[in-house]
């Protein structure tokens, strides 16, 4: 009898490559990147630089540079309201809104890419809770509409919305387009408030402050109603109806 041929083993480099590119390894890398970013934000507080230490120079180059810094900071969990106020204080309403919206879209795109490439494969099998499955189904089936509603009502944290969308099956274009459109009203309110901070009694400042308060209350009401809707037990599925055929009729057929 012939001896069985030994099965060829994969090269060491190939095994290491598969281990490094496995879903768990990529998820660990994502956690490390986010932890490092959050630590740098706590230690160096880049929001202070953007709010007070940024050179007060005009022009498209300064607006573009601020937008890039804004995007990196939002991807590193710096609160957007602080950055929006800084954009208005530094560049005024029009240019500040342009820089803030561009930075918002950039930061959302960075977070979405990190979550999609490093975390989706490992996190999707863990979607077992009712809330998680409901959020995943809503974002996967109605991506643009769902993300637009999330951005219009600032009840969901910016980073959480980005990574939830990345784990779902939502595409890049609906995500970025909904982010660009949906963040304009709330961002504009903060930018105008920052631009008019020296005139707290001006109509523009009062209107923007009132919009911020009302949008926050509306977001709280929507979140409360959604929470109670998800707590309601779902209706049981109807039991299948079986039709019994008499034996005589079955024989005749």
N, C-alpha and C positions, 0 to 999 in steps of 0.2 A: 504493500500500500504506500501511496505517495504521502509524504508528510505535508500537512497544511501549510500553505504559504503564509508567512507572517504579514499582518496588515501594515501597510506603510503608515508611519506616524507623521503627523504634521510637523513641519519645521518649527523650531523654537520661536523664531521671529513671527511666524504666522499665529502661533498660539498667543504670544504676547499682544499682537495686534488685535486679535479677537477679544482678549480680556480688556484691553484699554478702550475698545470701541463698544463694549457691551452697554446695555441700557443703564445698569447700576453704576458703572464707572462714569458714564456721562452725567448721570444725576448727581453723583458725588462731586464731580468737577463743577457742576452748576451751583451746588450748595457752597463749595469753597469760594467760587467767584463772588457770589452774593454776600457771603460772610465777610470777605475781604473788602468789598465795596462799602458795606455798612460800617465796618471798622474804620476805614479811611474817612468816611463822612463824620463819624463821631470824633475822631482825633483832630482832623484838620478843619472841619466845619466850612466847606467851600461856599455855603450859602452866605456866609459873612462877606467873603470876597466879592461875590456877585452883588450883594446888597449895598456895601459901603466902600469896598476897596477897588471897585472897577473904575478904570479911568473914564472920566466924563467926556468922551469924544464922540462926535457924531459921524455920520457917513455909513454907507452900506457895509464897509468892512467891519466896523465895530458891531453893527447889528448882526452880521453873519457870525462873527466870533462869539458873540453872546449867545446866539442860538445854538451853536455847537456845544458851548459849555453848559447851557441849559439842558440839552439832551443828555449829555453824560451824567449830569447831576441827578436828573430824574430817574435815569436807569440805576443810579446808586442810592435811591430811596430818599433823596432830598425832597422835602415837601414842596409841591408846586405852588401853593399860595404865596410862600415867601419869594420864590423866583418870579412869580407874576407881579408882585408888588415892586420888586427890584427892577423889572423890565420897564414898568411904567415910570418909576422914579428916575431912571437913567435916560430913557429914550422918548418919553412922552407916550401919548395914547396910540398913535398910528404905528410908529416904528416899534414901540414896545409890544404891541399886539402881534405884529408880524414875527418878531423874534421869539415871543413866547409860544405861539402856535407852531412855528417851525421846530422849535426845540421840543415841544410836546410830542409831535409826530416822530421826531428822530429818537427820542428816549423810548417811546412806545415801540418803535421798530426794533431797537436794540434789545429790549426786554423780550419781545415776541420771538425774535430770532434765537436768543439764548434758550428760552423755554422750549421752543419747537425742536431745536437741534439736540439739546442736552437732556431735556426732561420728559418729552412727550412719550417716548417708548416705555419708559419706566413707570410713569405715573398713570397712564391710561388703564392698565389692569387693576389699579387700586380704586377706581371709581365705583364703589359699591354702595355708598350711602345714598339715601333718597334725594337729598339736596344736591349732592355732587352729580348724580345722574341727571337730575332735572336741569341743572345749569349746563352740563355738557350737551344734552340734547337740544336745549334752546340755542346755544351758541353755534352748534354744528348745523342745525337746520335753518336758523334765521340769523345768520351771523351779522350782517350789516344792521338790520333793525334792532337786534338785541344790543349790540355794542353802541349804537347811536343812543339808545335809551340810557345805557349805563353812563355814557359821557355827559349827557344832558343833565342827569340827576346825580350830583356828586356824592352819592351815598356809599359807593363802592370805592375803596382805596385804589389809586391809580395803578400801583404795582400789582396788586392782587388781580385786577381786571386784565392786565397784560398777560400774566402767566396763566390765568384760567383760559383765556382765549388761545394761548399757545398750545395748551394741552388738548383743547378741542380740535375739531376738524375744520375750523374757520380758515379761510384763505387770507393771504397777505393783503390783497387789494381791498376787500370789504373792511378788514380791520383798520387799515391805515386811513381809508376814506372816511369811515365812521368816526375815527378819532379826530381827524382834521376838522370835520364839520361839527361834531358834537361838543368839542371843548371850546368852541369860539365864545358862546355867551358867558359862561362862567369865567373863562380866562379874561375876556374883555372887562368884566366887572372888576376883577382884581387889578388889572393893568390901569384902568381909569382911576381906581382908588389910590394906587401908588403914584400916578401922575398928579393927582389933586390932593395929595396928603397934606400939603402946606395950606390948603384952603378947605378945612373940614366943613365949613358952612356953605360951600358952593353947591348948586343943584346937581352937578355931575357927580360929586363925591357922595352926596346923599342918595342919589339914585343908584349908584353902583353898590353902596353899602346895603341899601334896602334889597336889591336884587340878590346879593350874597345871602342875606338872612332868609329871604323867602325861598330861594332855591334849596337851602339847607333844610328848611322845614318841610318842603315838598318831598325831598329825598327821604327824610325820616318817615313821613307818612306812607310813601310807596314801599319802603323797606318793611314797615310794620304790617302792612296789608299782605305783602308777599310772604312774610314769615308765617302769618296765620293761615294763609292759603296752603302753604306747604305742610303745615301741621295737621290739616284735615285728612282723615283717612280716605284713601282712594276707594272708589266704588268697586266692589268685587265683580270679577268678570262673570257673565252668565254661564251657567253650566250647560254643556252641550246636550242637545235634545236628541234622544234616540227614538227612532220610529220602529216599532216591532211589526213585522209582516206576518200575517197568519200562515201557518204551515201549509194549509190547503191552497192558498193563493200562490205561495212560492212554488209548490209542486206544479200547479197549473201553468205558471209562467215558464 
